Amino acid sequence: MLAIENCLILTVISLMLVKASSVNITATTEKHERCTPGCPRILDPICAVDDTRKNHKYFHNQCLMDYESCRSGKAWKPTQMLLCFADVDRVLRDSCMRACTFIYNPVCASDGKNFEIFGNQCVFGIENCLASDSYHVTLSNCNTTWSDDDDDDDDDDDDDRFAADPNDA
């Protein structure tokens, strides 16, 4: 009789382990599906701060911020836009800032090392002013498709899915 009870207990424990592992697989699969980069190309800039409240990052829109939060495991939350430009001299920053429309009309530009797509001419003008005119408009070498490449560096640069590799010419 004791052998039957032990067998029954082992069966119940085995079923519990199988159920627990299937829940973990499902949770992992659901998280992966949530982290797909299916964001619209809408320019609605957001400055965000991570869960440490030390790092700020600029995103082209809420969807890209949510995607980065999911992908990286960092909880990015919207904050004041000026915090993303905190390292820029205040006089320069104030002279560069102006209101832009949220119409996506991409501008391809290069700083001599990298190519980047800006949301529109106005955004290009602001970001170029903040970068001391280091970008120049170009008509080639910009990859306008989404990329699912991981951005493993933890810098506060623009979202790399809008950038292209200049060596892909």
Secondary structure, 3 states (H helix, E strand, C coil): CHHHHHHHHHHHHHHHHHHHHHHHHHHHHHHHHHCCCCCCCCCCCEEEECCCCCCEEEECCHHHHHHHHHHHCCCCEEECHHHHHCCCCHHHHHHHCCCCCCCCCCEEEECCCCEEEECCHHHHHHHHHHCCCCCEECCCCCCCCCCCCCCCCCCCCCCHHHEECHHHC
